[in-house]
Amino acid sequence: MSDPNWGLLKKKHRLNERARMMQTIRAFFVAQEFLEVDTPYRIPCNAPEAHIDPVTSSGQVLHTSPELCMKRLLAAGYERIFQLCHCWRAEERGQRHLGEFTMLEWYRAEADYTDLMEDCEGLLRALCPQGTLSYQGMSITLQDPFERLTLSDAFDRYAPMSLTEAIDNTCFDEIYTQHIEPNLGKHQPTFITHYPADMAALARLCPEDPDHAERFELYIAGMELANAFSELNDPAEQRQRFVAEQALREQMGKAPSPLPEPFLQELEHLPPSAGIALGIDRLAMLLTDSTTIDGVVAFTPEML
């Protein structure tokens, strides 16, 4: 009979690398005078999002992201904070998805999303001091400034139709997943920027172009690694956006999501800020050349 621990033993080198990765991440942020924080996992509600469903827990929910509590800390006067934590999202399982996963989030007061791009560049170079990342036969340079590409330009470069046509034909997700994502970050990491305003419910709009939001996603080797934006700090506008997300959830036949009232009440005290969420499990996949998320976590749901 085979040893039931053999699957765990095969992961040992990857789990060792993951542990070193976590230590490097903490050292990187502490060196920049960020405070590590720890916020509750079980909360009354998350920010309403049409395409993200929470896991319920005795009348409350497990957080899909720590962002609401972290922004409340920013509003209270904390200027640089980061958190490494578990998050939960219902009905997520695949080669790069787990229902329970590990997230790194960090926030800067008096900053915008371009400052977070520089943080990403510095963090990845700290994790890969040799200046390159090898993943599935691709050699990805981390030396030069990462590529910055608008969403519209990415459609023009890789897709069979324009961004506007994809949105009008309600096939944005299909086109983006099939034609654009696989081509991003194959030679150097790529920041996709300038998302339409209605694709960034928590982001500040571009002052020079209010049809677009100050949001970016970071891609490496065709894999989405991080999502970031300059934070919206207008309570009235944020409430309107949350209500719109609630309406969209109802149209999709999903359970309603209450509004996070304490967050909305404190939002007016939020200084100009920027925040980012980075997937730790996917980062571990990249750093250990793993093709599936199963190889970089000790236990998958199927093993329990």
C-alpha positions as CSV (number, residue, x, y, z in Angstrom):
1,M,0.0,0.0,0.0
2,S,1.3,3.5,-0.8
3,D,2.2,5.8,2.0
4,P,-0.6,8.4,2.4
5,N,2.0,11.0,3.3
6,W,3.9,10.7,0.0
7,G,1.9,13.5,-1.6
8,L,3.0,15.8,1.3
9,L,6.6,14.7,1.1
10,K,6.8,15.5,-2.6
11,K,5.8,19.1,-1.8
12,K,8.5,19.6,0.8
13,H,10.9,21.6,-1.3
14,R,8.1,23.8,-2.6
15,L,6.8,24.4,0.9
16,N,10.3,25.3,2.1
17,E,10.5,27.8,-0.8
18,R,7.1,29.2,0.1
19,A,8.3,29.7,3.7
20,R,11.4,31.6,2.6
21,M,9.2,33.6,0.3
22,M,6.9,34.7,3.2
23,Q,10.0,35.6,5.3
24,T,11.3,37.8,2.4
25,I,8.0,39.5,1.9
26,R,7.8,40.4,5.6
27,A,11.4,41.7,5.6
28,F,10.7,43.8,2.5
29,F,7.8,45.6,4.0
30,V,9.3,46.0,7.5
31,A,12.4,47.6,5.9
32,Q,10.0,50.2,4.3
33,E,8.4,50.9,7.7
34,F,5.1,49.2,7.0
35,L,3.2,47.9,9.9
36,E,1.9,44.3,9.7
37,V,-1.7,44.2,10.8
38,D,-4.2,41.4,11.6
39,T,-7.9,41.9,10.9
40,P,-10.9,39.6,11.6
41,Y,-11.6,36.8,9.1
42,R,-15.3,36.6,10.1
43,I,-17.2,39.8,9.4
44,P,-20.8,41.0,8.9
45,C,-20.4,41.6,5.2
46,N,-17.9,42.1,2.4
47,A,-17.9,44.9,-0.2
48,P,-20.7,44.0,-2.6
49,E,-19.2,42.5,-5.8
50,A,-21.3,41.0,-8.5
51,H,-18.8,38.2,-9.5
52,I,-17.4,37.3,-6.1
53,D,-19.5,35.2,-3.6
54,P,-18.6,34.9,0.1
55,V,-18.6,31.8,2.3
56,T,-21.2,32.1,5.0
57,S,-20.3,31.5,8.7
58,S,-23.0,31.3,11.4
59,G,-25.0,34.3,10.1
60,Q,-21.9,36.2,9.0
61,V,-19.4,35.7,6.2
62,L,-15.7,34.9,5.9
63,H,-13.9,37.8,4.3
64,T,-13.1,37.6,0.6
65,S,-10.4,40.3,1.2
66,P,-9.2,42.2,4.3
67,E,-9.6,45.5,2.4
68,L,-12.6,47.0,4.3
69,C,-10.9,46.7,7.7
70,M,-7.5,47.8,6.3
71,K,-9.0,50.9,4.8
72,R,-10.6,51.7,8.1
73,L,-7.2,51.5,9.7
74,L,-5.9,54.0,7.0
75,A,-8.8,56.3,7.8
76,A,-7.9,56.1,11.5
77,G,-4.4,57.4,10.7
78,Y,-2.2,54.3,9.9
79,E,-0.1,55.3,7.0
80,R,1.6,52.1,5.7
81,I,0.2,48.7,6.5
82,F,0.4,45.2,5.1
83,Q,-1.3,41.9,5.9
84,L,-0.7,38.2,5.0
85,C,-4.0,36.3,5.6
86,H,-6.3,33.6,4.4
87,C,-9.4,34.6,2.3
88,W,-12.4,32.7,1.2
89,R,-14.5,32.8,-2.0
90,A,-17.3,30.4,-2.7
91,E,-17.3,28.1,-5.8
92,E,-13.7,28.7,-6.7
93,R,-11.6,25.7,-7.6
94,G,-9.2,25.1,-10.5
95,Q,-5.6,24.9,-11.6
96,R,-5.0,28.4,-10.2
97,H,-7.9,28.8,-7.8
98,L,-8.8,27.6,-4.3
99,G,-11.8,28.4,-2.2
100,E,-9.5,29.2,0.7
101,F,-6.3,31.0,-0.4
102,T,-3.6,33.3,0.9
103,M,-3.5,37.0,0.1
104,L,-1.0,39.7,0.6
105,E,-2.5,43.2,0.8
106,W,-0.7,46.5,1.4
107,Y,-1.9,50.1,1.5
108,R,-0.1,53.4,1.3
109,A,-1.6,56.7,2.5
110,E,-0.7,59.8,0.4
111,A,0.0,57.6,-2.6
112,D,-1.6,56.5,-5.9
113,Y,-1.5,53.3,-8.0
114,T,1.8,54.2,-9.7
115,D,3.5,54.0,-6.3
116,L,2.2,50.4,-6.0
117,M,3.7,49.6,-9.3
118,E,7.1,50.6,-7.9
119,D,6.4,48.4,-4.8
120,C,5.7,45.4,-7.0
121,E,8.9,45.9,-9.0
122,G,10.9,46.2,-5.7
123,L,9.2,43.2,-4.1
124,L,9.8,40.9,-7.0
125,R,13.4,41.9,-7.3
126,A,13.8,41.1,-3.6
127,L,12.3,37.7,-4.1
128,C,14.5,37.1,-7.2
129,P,17.8,38.9,-6.6
130,Q,19.3,37.2,-9.7
131,G,17.1,39.5,-11.8
132,T,15.2,36.8,-13.7
133,L,12.4,34.4,-13.1
134,S,12.2,31.1,-15.0
135,Y,8.7,29.6,-15.3
136,Q,7.7,26.8,-17.6
137,G,10.5,27.5,-20.1
138,M,10.0,31.3,-20.1
139,S,12.8,33.5,-18.9
140,I,11.2,36.7,-17.5
141,T,13.4,39.7,-16.8
142,L,12.8,41.7,-13.7
143,Q,15.6,44.2,-14.2
144,D,14.0,47.0,-16.3
145,P,10.8,48.8,-15.5
146,F,7.9,46.4,-16.0
147,E,5.8,46.8,-19.1
148,R,2.8,49.1,-18.8
149,L,0.0,48.5,-21.2
150,T,-3.5,50.0,-21.3
151,L,-6.4,47.6,-21.5
152,S,-7.5,49.1,-24.8
153,D,-4.0,48.7,-26.2
154,A,-3.9,45.0,-25.0
155,F,-7.1,44.4,-27.0
156,D,-5.7,46.1,-30.1
157,R,-2.5,44.0,-29.8
158,Y,-3.8,40.5,-29.0
159,A,-7.6,40.3,-29.5
160,P,-9.7,39.8,-32.6
161,M,-11.8,42.8,-31.7
162,S,-11.5,46.1,-29.9
163,L,-12.2,46.6,-26.2
164,T,-15.3,48.6,-27.1
165,E,-16.6,45.9,-29.4
166,A,-16.0,43.2,-26.7
167,I,-17.9,45.2,-24.1
168,D,-20.8,46.0,-26.6
169,N,-21.0,42.3,-27.6
170,T,-20.9,41.1,-23.9
171,C,-17.9,38.9,-24.6
172,F,-15.2,40.8,-22.7
173,D,-14.4,37.9,-20.3
174,E,-14.2,35.3,-23.0
175,I,-12.0,37.4,-25.3
176,Y,-9.8,38.6,-22.4
177,T,-9.3,35.0,-21.0
178,Q,-8.7,33.3,-24.4
179,H,-6.7,35.9,-26.3
180,I,-5.1,38.4,-24.0
181,E,-4.2,36.9,-20.6
182,P,-2.0,34.1,-22.1
183,N,0.2,36.7,-23.8
184,L,0.8,38.9,-20.9
185,G,4.1,39.0,-18.9
186,K,5.9,36.3,-21.0
187,H,9.2,38.2,-21.2
188,Q,8.8,40.8,-18.5
189,P,6.0,41.4,-16.0
190,T,3.1,43.5,-17.4
191,F,0.9,46.0,-15.7
192,I,-2.5,46.3,-17.4
193,T,-3.9,49.8,-16.8
194,H,-6.8,52.2,-17.6
195,Y,-9.8,50.0,-16.9
196,P,-13.3,51.4,-17.7
197,A,-14.8,53.1,-14.7
198,D,-17.5,50.4,-14.3
199,M,-14.8,47.7,-13.9
200,A,-13.4,49.2,-10.8
201,A,-16.1,49.6,-8.1
202,L,-13.6,50.7,-5.4
203,A,-11.2,52.7,-7.5
204,R,-10.7,56.5,-7.9
205,L,-11.3,57.7,-11.5
206,C,-8.5,59.2,-13.5
207,P,-8.7,63.0,-13.1
208,E,-7.7,63.6,-16.7
209,D,-10.0,60.8,-18.0
210,P,-13.0,60.1,-15.8
211,D,-14.2,57.3,-18.1
212,H,-11.4,55.2,-16.8
213,A,-10.2,54.3,-13.3
214,E,-6.8,54.3,-11.7
215,R,-6.5,50.6,-11.5
216,F,-4.0,48.0,-12.7
217,E,-3.5,44.2,-12.7
218,L,-0.1,42.6,-12.7
219,Y,0.6,39.6,-15.0
220,I,3.5,37.3,-15.1
221,A,3.8,34.3,-17.5
222,G,0.1,34.8,-18.5
223,M,-1.0,34.6,-14.8
224,E,-2.8,37.4,-13.0
225,L,-0.9,38.0,-9.8
226,A,-2.2,41.3,-8.4
227,N,-5.0,43.8,-8.6
228,A,-4.5,47.4,-7.4
229,F,-6.0,50.8,-7.5
230,S,-6.0,54.4,-6.1
231,E,-8.7,54.3,-3.5
232,L,-12.0,56.0,-3.8
233,N,-12.6,58.1,-0.7
234,D,-15.9,59.7,-1.6
235,P,-18.6,58.0,0.7
236,A,-21.6,59.1,-1.5
237,E,-20.0,57.9,-4.7
238,Q,-18.9,54.7,-3.0
239,R,-22.4,54.0,-1.8
240,Q,-23.8,54.5,-5.3
241,R,-21.3,52.0,-6.7
242,F,-22.1,49.5,-4.0
243,V,-25.8,49.8,-4.7
244,A,-25.1,49.3,-8.4
245,E,-23.2,46.1,-7.6
246,Q,-26.1,44.9,-5.4
247,A,-28.5,45.5,-8.3
248,L,-26.3,43.5,-10.6
249,R,-26.1,40.6,-8.1
250,E,-29.9,40.6,-8.0
251,Q,-30.1,40.5,-11.8
252,M,-27.7,37.5,-11.8
253,G,-30.0,35.7,-9.3
254,K,-27.4,35.9,-6.4
255,A,-28.1,36.5,-2.8
256,P,-28.2,40.2,-1.8
257,S,-25.2,41.6,0.0
258,P,-25.7,44.2,2.8
259,L,-23.7,47.4,2.7
260,P,-20.7,47.8,5.0
261,E,-22.0,50.8,6.9
262,P,-19.1,51.3,9.4
263,F,-16.7,51.4,6.4
264,L,-18.9,53.9,4.5
265,Q,-19.2,56.1,7.6
266,E,-15.4,56.3,8.1
267,L,-14.5,56.6,4.4
268,E,-14.6,60.4,4.4
269,H,-11.6,60.3,6.7
270,L,-9.6,58.2,4.3
271,P,-6.6,60.2,2.9
272,P,-5.5,59.9,-0.7
273,S,-4.4,56.3,-0.7
274,A,-3.6,53.2,-2.8
275,G,-4.1,49.5,-2.1
276,I,-3.2,46.2,-3.7
277,A,-4.1,42.5,-3.3
278,L,-1.5,40.0,-4.5
279,G,-2.1,36.2,-4.6
280,I,0.5,34.4,-2.5
281,D,-0.3,30.9,-3.8
282,R,0.1,32.1,-7.4
283,L,3.4,33.9,-6.5
284,A,4.6,30.6,-5.0
285,M,3.7,28.8,-8.2
286,L,5.8,31.2,-10.2
287,L,8.8,31.0,-7.8
288,T,8.7,27.2,-7.7
289,D,7.9,26.6,-11.3
290,S,4.6,24.8,-10.4
291,T,1.9,24.3,-12.9
292,T,-0.9,24.0,-10.4
293,I,-1.8,25.7,-7.1
294,D,-2.1,22.2,-5.6
295,G,1.7,21.9,-5.5
296,V,2.3,25.0,-3.3
297,V,-0.2,24.4,-0.5
298,A,0.2,21.7,2.1
299,F,-3.4,20.5,1.9
300,T,-5.9,20.9,-0.9
301,P,-9.7,20.5,-0.1
302,E,-9.6,17.0,-1.6
303,M,-7.0,15.9,0.9
304,L,-9.0,16.8,4.0
